[in-house]
Amino acid sequence: MSDWKKILMVAVAMTAIAQVTHTMESILTLGYYMDPVYFGVWSKIMMPAEGPPPATFYYYSVTFVS
């Protein structure tokens, strides 16, 4: 029989490690997202103009991920 408590603890630990790793990667590569040379690469929903994504991007994200 599986020990669900250990499985849950490992899952929580792996999630925390993945979140920290992703956050560090995002911080280190933020320059690519803010570089005007790459603005044409992003979807018009995500980046219709220079600067951060508009609120509609977050609405679409929540709608389609859920």
N, C-alpha and C positions, 0 to 999 in steps of 0.2 A: 504494500500500500504506500502511496506517495505521502510525503510529509508536506502538506500544503503550506504550513507556516514558513518552511525553508524556501519553498518555491516562490512564495510571495515576497520574501525578503530579497531573494536574488533578483527577482523582476524589478523591484523598487530600486535596488542598487544599480542594476544595468540601466534603468531609465535615468537615474541621476547622473551617471557617468556619461551617457549619450547626450544629455542636455548640456552638461558642462563642455563636452567636446564640441558640440554644435555651436554653442555660444562663443567659444574661443575662435573657432574657424570663421564665424561671421565677423567677429571683431577684426581679425587679421586680414580678411578679404574685403572689408567695407569699401576700400578705395575703388574697387572695380565697379561697385554699384553707383558710386557718386561721380565717376569719371564721365564727363560730357561726351567723350568719344563713343561710349557704349550705349548712349540713350536710345539710339535707333534699334538696338537689339531687343529691348524690353517690349512687352505687349502694350498696346495703347490703353488697355484697361488698367494695367499696373502703373504705367508711367506716361500719361497723356502729355505731360510737359515736364520741364526740368524741376527737380525737387522731390520731396517724398511722395509716396503714392497717395491718391485721394481717398476719402472715406469709402467711396463706392468699391474700391478694390477690396477692402476688408469685408464689406457686405457680401460681395461675390465669393470671397474665400470661405466665409462661414457657411454660406448657402450650399456651395458645391462640395465642401469637405464633409459636411454633416450627413 
